[in-house]
Amino acid sequence: MATLEVKERMLAEVEADARFPEFMKGCYECGICVAACPSARFYDFSPRKITQAVARQDVDLVWAQMNKDVWDCSQCFSCLRCPRGNNPGGIITIMREVAVKNG
């Protein structure tokens, strides 16, 4: 189990990525990304939950998602249909990169 400091550092790494401001604009919680997501049809997976956890800076949930949920994403980027302009697939890409970098 990771310490709170480790979880906070990893979330900070996600937010510090140069792509992050373009990928995260806030979530209306409309669910369009989930409706368009093929992985959501076959797994207990929700790009909206991932986007919301990052937006809320919920370090415990982001940590859990980095260890399991982000790996269920097929990276098809169907979630780009977000009316707010979010890119959940891009956020997941960053989260995967941070997870791999940190072992």
PDB file as gemmi writes it, atoms N, CA and C in Angstrom:
CRYST1    1.000    1.000    1.000  90.00  90.00  90.00 P 1                      
ATOM      1  N   MET A   1       0.843  -1.181   0.000  1.00  0.00           N  
ATOM      2  CA  MET A   1       0.000   0.000   0.000  1.00  0.00           C  
ATOM      3  C   MET A   1       0.889   1.245   0.000  1.00  0.00           C  
ATOM      4  N   ALA A   2       0.575   2.145  -0.855  1.00  0.00           N  
ATOM      5  CA  ALA A   2       1.347   3.383  -0.974  1.00  0.00           C  
ATOM      6  C   ALA A   2       0.942   4.381   0.103  1.00  0.00           C  
ATOM      7  N   THR A   3       1.886   5.201   0.472  1.00  0.00           N  
ATOM      8  CA  THR A   3       1.608   6.255   1.444  1.00  0.00           C  
ATOM      9  C   THR A   3       0.853   7.397   0.763  1.00  0.00           C  
ATOM     10  N   LEU A   4       0.261   8.250   1.569  1.00  0.00           N  
ATOM     11  CA  LEU A   4      -0.441   9.414   1.041  1.00  0.00           C  
ATOM     12  C   LEU A   4       0.517  10.287   0.241  1.00  0.00           C  
ATOM     13  N   GLU A   5       1.741  10.415   0.692  1.00  0.00           N  
ATOM     14  CA  GLU A   5       2.734  11.239  -0.007  1.00  0.00           C  
ATOM     15  C   GLU A   5       3.011  10.702  -1.410  1.00  0.00           C  
ATOM     16  N   VAL A   6       3.107   9.383  -1.537  1.00  0.00           N  
ATOM     17  CA  VAL A   6       3.345   8.770  -2.852  1.00  0.00           C  
ATOM     18  C   VAL A   6       2.150   9.016  -3.769  1.00  0.00           C  
ATOM     19  N   LYS A   7       0.959   8.823  -3.240  1.00  0.00           N  
ATOM     20  CA  LYS A   7      -0.254   9.037  -4.035  1.00  0.00           C  
ATOM     21  C   LYS A   7      -0.352  10.490  -4.499  1.00  0.00           C  
ATOM     22  N   GLU A   8      -0.081  11.418  -3.595  1.00  0.00           N  
ATOM     23  CA  GLU A   8      -0.129  12.840  -3.951  1.00  0.00           C  
ATOM     24  C   GLU A   8       0.923  13.188  -4.994  1.00  0.00           C  
ATOM     25  N   ARG A   9       2.105  12.616  -4.868  1.00  0.00           N  
ATOM     26  CA  ARG A   9       3.181  12.884  -5.839  1.00  0.00           C  
ATOM     27  C   ARG A   9       2.803  12.373  -7.225  1.00  0.00           C  
ATOM     28  N   MET A  10       2.192  11.199  -7.273  1.00  0.00           N  
ATOM     29  CA  MET A  10       1.815  10.638  -8.578  1.00  0.00           C  
ATOM     30  C   MET A  10       0.696  11.454  -9.225  1.00  0.00           C  
ATOM     31  N   LEU A  11      -0.284  11.890  -8.437  1.00  0.00           N  
ATOM     32  CA  LEU A  11      -1.326  12.764  -8.989  1.00  0.00           C  
ATOM     33  C   LEU A  11      -0.706  14.066  -9.473  1.00  0.00           C  
ATOM     34  N   ALA A  12       0.233  14.600  -8.720  1.00  0.00           N  
ATOM     35  CA  ALA A  12       0.920  15.834  -9.134  1.00  0.00           C  
ATOM     36  C   ALA A  12       1.664  15.625 -10.451  1.00  0.00           C  
ATOM     37  N   GLU A  13       2.241  14.451 -10.643  1.00  0.00           N  
ATOM     38  CA  GLU A  13       2.914  14.150 -11.913  1.00  0.00           C  
ATOM     39  C   GLU A  13       1.927  14.130 -13.071  1.00  0.00           C  
ATOM     40  N   VAL A  14       0.745  13.569 -12.841  1.00  0.00           N  
ATOM     41  CA  VAL A  14      -0.300  13.561 -13.873  1.00  0.00           C  
ATOM     42  C   VAL A  14      -0.670  14.999 -14.221  1.00  0.00           C  
ATOM     43  N   GLU A  15      -0.926  15.814 -13.207  1.00  0.00           N  
ATOM     44  CA  GLU A  15      -1.353  17.193 -13.433  1.00  0.00           C  
ATOM     45  C   GLU A  15      -0.246  18.064 -14.016  1.00  0.00           C  
ATOM     46  N   ALA A  16       1.013  17.695 -13.800  1.00  0.00           N  
ATOM     47  CA  ALA A  16       2.142  18.485 -14.304  1.00  0.00           C  
ATOM     48  C   ALA A  16       2.458  18.189 -15.771  1.00  0.00           C  
ATOM     49  N   ASP A  17       1.876  17.136 -16.315  1.00  0.00           N  
ATOM     50  CA  ASP A  17       2.119  16.799 -17.713  1.00  0.00           C  
ATOM     51  C   ASP A  17       1.660  17.949 -18.606  1.00  0.00           C  
ATOM     52  N   ALA A  18       2.459  18.291 -19.597  1.00  0.00           N  
ATOM     53  CA  ALA A  18       2.156  19.422 -20.476  1.00  0.00           C  
ATOM     54  C   ALA A  18       0.829  19.257 -21.216  1.00  0.00           C  
ATOM     55  N   ARG A  19       0.382  18.037 -21.436  1.00  0.00           N  
ATOM     56  CA  ARG A  19      -0.875  17.782 -22.143  1.00  0.00           C  
ATOM     57  C   ARG A  19      -2.104  17.932 -21.259  1.00  0.00           C  
ATOM     58  N   PHE A  20      -1.904  17.852 -19.949  1.00  0.00           N  
ATOM     59  CA  PHE A  20      -3.023  17.811 -19.013  1.00  0.00           C  
ATOM     60  C   PHE A  20      -4.023  18.967 -19.169  1.00  0.00           C  
ATOM     61  N   PRO A  21      -3.570  20.222 -19.245  1.00  0.00           N  
ATOM     62  CA  PRO A  21      -4.557  21.314 -19.363  1.00  0.00           C  
ATOM     63  C   PRO A  21      -5.445  21.211 -20.609  1.00  0.00           C  
ATOM     64  N   GLU A  22      -4.917  20.632 -21.650  1.00  0.00           N  
ATOM     65  CA  GLU A  22      -5.705  20.459 -22.880  1.00  0.00           C  
ATOM     66  C   GLU A  22      -6.693  19.298 -22.744  1.00  0.00           C  
ATOM     67  N   PHE A  23      -6.339  18.300 -21.942  1.00  0.00           N  
ATOM     68  CA  PHE A  23      -7.174  17.102 -21.800  1.00  0.00           C  
ATOM     69  C   PHE A  23      -8.261  17.254 -20.739  1.00  0.00           C  
ATOM     70  N   MET A  24      -8.055  18.125 -19.747  1.00  0.00           N  
ATOM     71  CA  MET A  24      -8.993  18.242 -18.623  1.00  0.00           C  
ATOM     72  C   MET A  24      -9.557  19.654 -18.554  1.00  0.00           C  
ATOM     73  N   LYS A  25     -10.841  19.751 -18.832  1.00  0.00           N  
ATOM     74  CA  LYS A  25     -11.492  21.056 -18.807  1.00  0.00           C  
ATOM     75  C   LYS A  25     -12.635  21.102 -17.793  1.00  0.00           C  
ATOM     76  N   GLY A  26     -12.886  20.018 -17.099  1.00  0.00           N  
ATOM     77  CA  GLY A  26     -14.010  19.936 -16.161  1.00  0.00           C  
ATOM     78  C   GLY A  26     -15.045  18.981 -16.695  1.00  0.00           C  
ATOM     79  N   CYS A  27     -15.801  18.397 -15.822  1.00  0.00           N  
ATOM     80  CA  CYS A  27     -16.740  17.337 -16.224  1.00  0.00           C  
ATOM     81  C   CYS A  27     -18.177  17.752 -15.913  1.00  0.00           C  
ATOM     82  N   TYR A  28     -19.038  17.667 -16.919  1.00  0.00           N  
ATOM     83  CA  TYR A  28     -20.469  17.913 -16.738  1.00  0.00           C  
ATOM     84  C   TYR A  28     -21.179  16.696 -16.129  1.00  0.00           C  
ATOM     85  N   GLU A  29     -20.503  15.557 -16.113  1.00  0.00           N  
ATOM     86  CA  GLU A  29     -21.061  14.284 -15.651  1.00  0.00           C  
ATOM     87  C   GLU A  29     -22.224  13.828 -16.541  1.00  0.00           C  
ATOM     88  N   CYS A  30     -22.130  14.128 -17.832  1.00  0.00           N  
ATOM     89  CA  CYS A  30     -23.207  13.786 -18.761  1.00  0.00           C  
ATOM     90  C   CYS A  30     -23.189  12.312 -19.165  1.00  0.00           C  
ATOM     91  N   GLY A  31     -22.021  11.677 -19.117  1.00  0.00           N  
ATOM     92  CA  GLY A  31     -21.921  10.260 -19.450  1.00  0.00           C  
ATOM     93  C   GLY A  31     -21.738   9.952 -20.923  1.00  0.00           C  
ATOM     94  N   ILE A  32     -21.582  10.953 -21.771  1.00  0.00           N  
ATOM     95  CA  ILE A  32     -21.399  10.704 -23.198  1.00  0.00           C  
ATOM     96  C   ILE A  32     -20.136   9.879 -23.447  1.00  0.00           C  
ATOM     97  N   CYS A  33     -19.073  10.154 -22.685  1.00  0.00           N  
ATOM     98  CA  CYS A  33     -17.835   9.395 -22.865  1.00  0.00           C  
ATOM     99  C   CYS A  33     -18.057   7.916 -22.554  1.00  0.00           C  
ATOM    100  N   VAL A  34     -18.871   7.630 -21.552  1.00  0.00           N  
ATOM    101  CA  VAL A  34     -19.155   6.239 -21.184  1.00  0.00           C  
ATOM    102  C   VAL A  34     -20.010   5.575 -22.255  1.00  0.00           C  
ATOM    103  N   ALA A  35     -21.009   6.299 -22.764  1.00  0.00           N  
ATOM    104  CA  ALA A  35     -21.889   5.741 -23.795  1.00  0.00           C  
ATOM    105  C   ALA A  35     -21.126   5.404 -25.069  1.00  0.00           C  
ATOM    106  N   ALA A  36     -20.086   6.169 -25.365  1.00  0.00           N  
ATOM    107  CA  ALA A  36     -19.305   5.943 -26.582  1.00  0.00           C  
ATOM    108  C   ALA A  36     -18.188   4.926 -26.390  1.00  0.00           C  
ATOM    109  N   CYS A  37     -17.898   4.549 -25.169  1.00  0.00           N  
ATOM    110  CA  CYS A  37     -16.726   3.734 -24.837  1.00  0.00           C  
ATOM    111  C   CYS A  37     -16.990   2.237 -25.027  1.00  0.00           C  
ATOM    112  N   PRO A  38     -16.246   1.585 -25.936  1.00  0.00           N  
ATOM    113  CA  PRO A  38     -16.428   0.137 -26.097  1.00  0.00           C  
ATOM    114  C   PRO A  38     -15.982  -0.651 -24.863  1.00  0.00           C  
ATOM    115  N   SER A  39     -14.970  -0.176 -24.155  1.00  0.00           N  
ATOM    116  CA  SER A  39     -14.514  -0.886 -22.956  1.00  0.00           C  
ATOM    117  C   SER A  39     -15.575  -0.878 -21.866  1.00  0.00           C  
ATOM    118  N   ALA A  40     -16.372   0.172 -21.811  1.00  0.00           N  
ATOM    119  CA  ALA A  40     -17.439   0.256 -20.807  1.00  0.00           C  
ATOM    120  C   ALA A  40     -18.511  -0.800 -21.051  1.00  0.00           C  
ATOM    121  N   ARG A  41     -18.622  -1.263 -22.278  1.00  0.00           N  
ATOM    122  CA  ARG A  41     -19.612  -2.298 -22.598  1.00  0.00           C  
ATOM    123  C   ARG A  41     -19.185  -3.666 -22.095  1.00  0.00           C  
ATOM    124  N   PHE A  42     -17.885  -3.893 -21.978  1.00  0.00           N  
ATOM    125  CA  PHE A  42     -17.381  -5.222 -21.666  1.00  0.00           C  
ATOM    126  C   PHE A  42     -16.737  -5.354 -20.288  1.00  0.00           C  
ATOM    127  N   TYR A  43     -16.404  -4.237 -19.671  1.00  0.00           N  
ATOM    128  CA  TYR A  43     -15.747  -4.253 -18.365  1.00  0.00           C  
ATOM    129  C   TYR A  43     -16.489  -3.323 -17.421  1.00  0.00           C  
ATOM    130  N   ASP A  44     -16.168  -3.419 -16.160  1.00  0.00           N  
ATOM    131  CA  ASP A  44     -16.674  -2.449 -15.186  1.00  0.00           C  
ATOM    132  C   ASP A  44     -15.747  -1.246 -15.280  1.00  0.00           C  
ATOM    133  N   PHE A  45     -15.910  -0.461 -16.336  1.00  0.00           N  
ATOM    134  CA  PHE A  45     -14.995   0.617 -16.685  1.00  0.00           C  
ATOM    135  C   PHE A  45     -15.786   1.866 -17.015  1.00  0.00           C  
ATOM    136  N   SER A  46     -15.284   3.030 -16.558  1.00  0.00           N  
ATOM    137  CA  SER A  46     -15.955   4.288 -16.843  1.00  0.00           C  
ATOM    138  C   SER A  46     -14.933   5.403 -17.019  1.00  0.00           C  
ATOM    139  N   PRO A  47     -14.766   5.900 -18.250  1.00  0.00           N  
ATOM    140  CA  PRO A  47     -13.868   7.038 -18.421  1.00  0.00           C  
ATOM    141  C   PRO A  47     -14.335   8.262 -17.638  1.00  0.00           C  
ATOM    142  N   ARG A  48     -15.615   8.364 -17.395  1.00  0.00           N  
ATOM    143  CA  ARG A  48     -16.153   9.483 -16.620  1.00  0.00           C  
ATOM    144  C   ARG A  48     -15.667   9.416 -15.174  1.00  0.00           C  
ATOM    145  N   LYS A  49     -15.677   8.243 -14.563  1.00  0.00           N  
ATOM    146  CA  LYS A  49     -15.213   8.104 -13.178  1.00  0.00           C  
ATOM    147  C   LYS A  49     -13.738   8.485 -13.060  1.00  0.00           C  
ATOM    148  N   ILE A  50     -12.959   8.130 -14.064  1.00  0.00           N  
ATOM    149  CA  ILE A  50     -11.536   8.473 -14.051  1.00  0.00           C  
ATOM    150  C   ILE A  50     -11.364   9.978 -14.170  1.00  0.00           C  
ATOM    151  N   THR A  51     -12.063  10.591 -15.101  1.00  0.00           N  
ATOM    152  CA  THR A  51     -11.991  12.038 -15.287  1.00  0.00           C  
ATOM    153  C   THR A  51     -12.436  12.767 -14.023  1.00  0.00           C  
ATOM    154  N   GLN A  52     -13.523  12.314 -13.420  1.00  0.00           N  
ATOM    155  CA  GLN A  52     -14.030  12.947 -12.204  1.00  0.00           C  
ATOM    156  C   GLN A  52     -13.038  12.819 -11.046  1.00  0.00           C  
ATOM    157  N   ALA A  53     -12.424  11.660 -10.896  1.00  0.00           N  
ATOM    158  CA  ALA A  53     -11.468  11.452  -9.799  1.00  0.00           C  
ATOM    159  C   ALA A  53     -10.272  12.385  -9.930  1.00  0.00           C  
ATOM    160  N   VAL A  54      -9.787  12.549 -11.152  1.00  0.00           N  
ATOM    161  CA  VAL A  54      -8.655  13.447 -11.381  1.00  0.00           C  
ATOM    162  C   VAL A  54      -9.089  14.898 -11.151  1.00  0.00           C  
ATOM    163  N   ALA A  55     -10.259  15.255 -11.652  1.00  0.00           N  
ATOM    164  CA  ALA A  55     -10.745  16.627 -11.489  1.00  0.00           C  
ATOM    165  C   ALA A  55     -10.935  16.981 -10.013  1.00  0.00           C  
ATOM    166  N   ARG A  56     -11.383  16.023  -9.216  1.00  0.00           N  
ATOM    167  CA  ARG A  56     -11.605  16.249  -7.783  1.00  0.00           C  
ATOM    168  C   ARG A  56     -10.326  16.101  -6.961  1.00  0.00           C  
ATOM    169  N   GLN A  57      -9.273  15.655  -7.618  1.00  0.00           N  
ATOM    170  CA  GLN A  57      -7.991  15.398  -6.947  1.00  0.00           C  
ATOM    171  C   GLN A  57      -8.160  14.391  -5.806  1.00  0.00           C  
ATOM    172  N   ASP A  58      -8.930  13.354  -6.088  1.00  0.00           N  
ATOM    173  CA  ASP A  58      -9.160  12.276  -5.123  1.00  0.00           C  
ATOM    174  C   ASP A  58      -7.975  11.309  -5.213  1.00  0.00           C  
ATOM    175  N   VAL A  59      -6.943  11.552  -4.411  1.00  0.00           N  
ATOM    176  CA  VAL A  59      -5.680  10.813  -4.547  1.00  0.00           C  
ATOM    177  C   VAL A  59      -5.862   9.315  -4.328  1.00  0.00           C  
ATOM    178  N   ASP A  60      -6.721   8.917  -3.410  1.00  0.00           N  
ATOM    179  CA  ASP A  60      -6.918   7.493  -3.163  1.00  0.00           C  
ATOM    180  C   ASP A  60      -7.576   6.802  -4.355  1.00  0.00           C  
ATOM    181  N   LEU A  61      -8.598   7.437  -4.915  1.00  0.00           N  
ATOM    182  CA  LEU A  61      -9.277   6.841  -6.063  1.00  0.00           C  
ATOM    183  C   LEU A  61      -8.381   6.861  -7.299  1.00  0.00           C  
ATOM    184  N   VAL A  62      -7.664   7.952  -7.522  1.00  0.00           N  
ATOM    185  CA  VAL A  62      -6.744   8.013  -8.664  1.00  0.00           C  
ATOM    186  C   VAL A  62      -5.693   6.913  -8.536  1.00  0.00           C  
ATOM    187  N   TRP A  63      -5.171   6.718  -7.333  1.00  0.00           N  
ATOM    188  CA  TRP A  63      -4.184   5.655  -7.110  1.00  0.00           C  
ATOM    189  C   TRP A  63      -4.776   4.288  -7.477  1.00  0.00           C  
ATOM    190  N   ALA A  64      -5.974   4.021  -7.002  1.00  0.00           N  
ATOM    191  CA  ALA A  64      -6.630   2.744  -7.308  1.00  0.00           C  
ATOM    192  C   ALA A  64      -6.853   2.595  -8.809  1.00  0.00           C  
ATOM    193  N   GLN A  65      -7.272   3.657  -9.470  1.00  0.00           N  
ATOM    194  CA  GLN A  65      -7.508   3.606 -10.911  1.00  0.00           C  
ATOM    195  C   GLN A  65      -6.213   3.371 -11.684  1.00  0.00           C  
ATOM    196  N   MET A  66      -5.117   3.969 -11.217  1.00  0.00           N  
ATOM    197  CA  MET A  66      -3.830   3.791 -11.897  1.00  0.00           C  
ATOM    198  C   MET A  66      -3.335   2.357 -11.771  1.00  0.00           C  
ATOM    199  N   ASN A  67      -3.795   1.659 -10.763  1.00  0.00           N  
ATOM    200  CA  ASN A  67      -3.374   0.289 -10.548  1.00  0.00           C  
ATOM    201  C   ASN A  67      -4.299  -0.732 -11.198  1.00  0.00           C  
ATOM    202  N   LYS A  68      -5.475  -0.300 -11.655  1.00  0.00           N  
ATOM    203  CA  LYS A  68      -6.393  -1.257 -12.262  1.00  0.00           C  
ATOM    204  C   LYS A  68      -7.156  -0.680 -13.464  1.00  0.00           C  
ATOM    205  N   ASP A  69      -8.008   0.298 -13.214  1.00  0.00           N  
ATOM    206  CA  ASP A  69      -8.983   0.740 -14.211  1.00  0.00           C  
ATOM    207  C   ASP A  69      -8.384   1.262 -15.511  1.00  0.00           C  
ATOM    208  N   VAL A  70      -7.303   2.036 -15.431  1.00  0.00           N  
ATOM    209  CA  VAL A  70      -6.770   2.641 -16.655  1.00  0.00           C  
ATOM    210  C   VAL A  70      -6.293   1.590 -17.651  1.00  0.00           C  
ATOM    211  N   TRP A  71      -6.025   0.386 -17.173  1.00  0.00           N  
ATOM    212  CA  TRP A  71      -5.527  -0.666 -18.048  1.00  0.00           C  
ATOM    213  C   TRP A  71      -6.662  -1.349 -18.809  1.00  0.00           C  
ATOM    214  N   ASP A  72      -7.911  -1.067 -18.451  1.00  0.00           N  
ATOM    215  CA  ASP A  72      -9.059  -1.608 -19.181  1.00  0.00           C  
ATOM    216  C   ASP A  72      -9.425  -0.761 -20.399  1.00  0.00           C  
ATOM    217  N   CYS A  73      -8.851   0.425 -20.507  1.00  0.00           N  
ATOM    218  CA  CYS A  73      -9.128   1.326 -21.635  1.00  0.00           C  
ATOM    219  C   CYS A  73      -8.475   0.785 -22.900  1.00  0.00           C  
ATOM    220  N   SER A  74      -9.226   0.770 -23.998  1.00  0.00           N  
ATOM    221  CA  SER A  74      -8.688   0.275 -25.273  1.00  0.00           C  
ATOM    222  C   SER A  74      -7.957   1.364 -26.058  1.00  0.00           C  
ATOM    223  N   GLN A  75      -7.948   2.601 -25.527  1.00  0.00           N  
ATOM    224  CA  GLN A  75      -7.276   3.731 -26.166  1.00  0.00           C  
ATOM    225  C   GLN A  75      -7.795   3.982 -27.592  1.00  0.00           C  
ATOM    226  N   CYS A  76      -9.087   3.824 -27.781  1.00  0.00           N  
ATOM    227  CA  CYS A  76      -9.702   4.091 -29.086  1.00  0.00           C  
ATOM    228  C   CYS A  76     -10.083   5.565 -29.232  1.00  0.00           C  
ATOM    229  N   PHE A  77     -10.150   6.263 -28.127  1.00  0.00           N  
ATOM    230  CA  PHE A  77     -10.484   7.688 -28.060  1.00  0.00           C  
ATOM    231  C   PHE A  77     -11.896   8.009 -28.558  1.00  0.00           C  
ATOM    232  N   SER A  78     -12.803   7.051 -28.436  1.00  0.00           N  
ATOM    233  CA  SER A  78     -14.217   7.326 -28.698  1.00  0.00           C  
ATOM    234  C   SER A  78     -14.759   8.345 -27.713  1.00  0.00           C  
ATOM    235  N   CYS A  79     -14.118   8.453 -26.571  1.00  0.00           N  
ATOM    236  CA  CYS A  79     -14.539   9.379 -25.513  1.00  0.00           C  
ATOM    237  C   CYS A  79     -14.329  10.840 -25.891  1.00  0.00           C  
ATOM    238  N   LEU A  80     -13.713  11.102 -27.015  1.00  0.00           N  
ATOM    239  CA  LEU A  80     -13.492  12.487 -27.450  1.00  0.00           C  
ATOM    240  C   LEU A  80     -14.783  13.196 -27.827  1.00  0.00           C  
ATOM    241  N   ARG A  81     -15.909  12.547 -27.667  1.00  0.00           N  
ATOM    242  CA  ARG A  81     -17.213  13.159 -27.948  1.00  0.00           C  
ATOM    243  C   ARG A  81     -17.681  14.077 -26.825  1.00  0.00           C  
ATOM    244  N   CYS A  82     -16.853  14.272 -25.835  1.00  0.00           N  
ATOM    245  CA  CYS A  82     -17.190  15.089 -24.666  1.00  0.00           C  
ATOM    246  C   CYS A  82     -17.583  16.502 -25.085  1.00  0.00           C  
ATOM    247  N   PRO A  83     -18.778  16.966 -24.670  1.00  0.00           N  
ATOM    248  CA  PRO A  83     -19.196  18.326 -25.029  1.00  0.00           C  
ATOM    249  C   PRO A  83     -18.360  19.406 -24.342  1.00  0.00           C  
ATOM    250  N   ARG A  84     -17.665  19.054 -23.302  1.00  0.00           N  
ATOM    251  CA  ARG A  84     -16.827  20.007 -22.574  1.00  0.00           C  
ATOM    252  C   ARG A  84     -15.424  20.082 -23.171  1.00  0.00           C  
ATOM    253  N   GLY A  85     -15.096  19.128 -24.052  1.00  0.00           N  
ATOM    254  CA  GLY A  85     -13.785  19.117 -24.680  1.00  0.00           C  
ATOM    255  C   GLY A  85     -12.744  18.333 -23.910  1.00  0.00           C  
ATOM    256  N   ASN A  86     -13.185  17.541 -22.925  1.00  0.00           N  
ATOM    257  CA  ASN A  86     -12.253  16.685 -22.202  1.00  0.00           C  
ATOM    258  C   ASN A  86     -11.757  15.564 -23.104  1.00  0.00           C  
ATOM    259  N   ASN A  87     -10.623  15.019 -22.725  1.00  0.00           N  
ATOM    260  CA  ASN A  87     -10.059  13.875 -23.426  1.00  0.00           C  
ATOM    261  C   ASN A  87      -9.745  12.801 -22.384  1.00  0.00           C  
ATOM    262  N   PRO A  88     -10.768  12.030 -21.964  1.00  0.00           N  
ATOM    263  CA  PRO A  88     -10.523  11.001 -20.963  1.00  0.00           C  
ATOM    264  C   PRO A  88      -9.451  10.003 -21.391  1.00  0.00           C  
ATOM    265  N   GLY A  89      -9.422   9.651 -22.658  1.00  0.00           N  
ATOM    266  CA  GLY A  89      -8.389   8.735 -23.145  1.00  0.00           C  
ATOM    267  C   GLY A  89      -6.998   9.324 -22.997  1.00  0.00           C  
ATOM    268  N   GLY A  90      -6.871  10.616 -23.214  1.00  0.00           N  
ATOM    269  CA  GLY A  90      -5.594  11.290 -23.031  1.00  0.00           C  
ATOM    270  C   GLY A  90      -5.183  11.329 -21.570  1.00  0.00           C  
ATOM    271  N   ILE A  91      -6.144  11.564 -20.681  1.00  0.00           N  
ATOM    272  CA  ILE A  91      -5.859  11.548 -19.248  1.00  0.00           C  
ATOM    273  C   ILE A  91      -5.401  10.152 -18.842  1.00  0.00           C  
ATOM    274  N   ILE A  92      -6.075   9.142 -19.366  1.00  0.00           N  
ATOM    275  CA  ILE A  92      -5.695   7.763 -19.074  1.00  0.00           C  
ATOM    276  C   ILE A  92      -4.286   7.475 -19.596  1.00  0.00           C  
ATOM    277  N   THR A  93      -3.946   7.986 -20.767  1.00  0.00           N  
ATOM    278  CA  THR A  93      -2.595   7.816 -21.302  1.00  0.00           C  
ATOM    279  C   THR A  93      -1.559   8.386 -20.334  1.00  0.00           C  
ATOM    280  N   ILE A  94      -1.807   9.585 -19.843  1.00  0.00           N  
ATOM    281  CA  ILE A  94      -0.891  10.207 -18.882  1.00  0.00           C  
ATOM    282  C   ILE A  94      -0.804   9.362 -17.616  1.00  0.00           C  
ATOM    283  N   MET A  95      -1.950   8.915 -17.126  1.00  0.00           N  
ATOM    284  CA  MET A  95      -1.951   8.104 -15.907  1.00  0.00           C  
ATOM    285  C   MET A  95      -1.164   6.813 -16.097  1.00  0.00           C  
ATOM    286  N   ARG A  96      -1.302   6.185 -17.252  1.00  0.00           N  
ATOM    287  CA  ARG A  96      -0.540   4.970 -17.535  1.00  0.00           C  
ATOM    288  C   ARG A  96       0.966   5.264 -17.551  1.00  0.00           C  
ATOM    289  N   GLU A  97       1.328   6.364 -18.202  1.00  0.00           N  
ATOM    290  CA  GLU A  97       2.742   6.723 -18.273  1.00  0.00           C  
ATOM    291  C   GLU A  97       3.332   6.961 -16.891  1.00  0.00           C  
ATOM    292  N   VAL A  98       2.586   7.661 -16.038  1.00  0.00           N  
ATOM    293  CA  VAL A  98       3.062   7.917 -14.671  1.00  0.00           C  
ATOM    294  C   VAL A  98       3.145   6.602 -13.890  1.00  0.00           C  
ATOM    295  N   ALA A  99       2.161   5.745 -14.059  1.00  0.00           N  
ATOM    296  CA  ALA A  99       2.173   4.462 -13.361  1.00  0.00           C  
ATOM    297  C   ALA A  99       3.392   3.620 -13.770  1.00  0.00           C  
ATOM    298  N   VAL A 100       3.659   3.564 -15.067  1.00  0.00           N  
ATOM    299  CA  VAL A 100       4.797   2.775 -15.547  1.00  0.00           C  
ATOM    300  C   VAL A 100       6.107   3.392 -15.064  1.00  0.00           C  
ATOM    301  N   LYS A 101       6.210   4.701 -15.155  1.00  0.00           N  
ATOM    302  CA  LYS A 101       7.422   5.404 -14.716  1.00  0.00           C  
ATOM    303  C   LYS A 101       7.731   5.131 -13.242  1.00  0.00           C  
ATOM    304  N   ASN A 102       6.682   5.016 -12.441  1.00  0.00           N  
ATOM    305  CA  ASN A 102       6.849   4.820 -11.006  1.00  0.00           C  
ATOM    306  C   ASN A 102       6.756   3.350 -10.564  1.00  0.00           C  
ATOM    307  N   GLY A 103       6.713   2.477 -11.528  1.00  0.00           N  
ATOM    308  CA  GLY A 103       6.719   1.041 -11.209  1.00  0.00           C  
ATOM    309  C   GLY A 103       5.420   0.532 -10.703  1.00  0.00           C  
TER     310      GLY A 103                                                      
END                                                                             
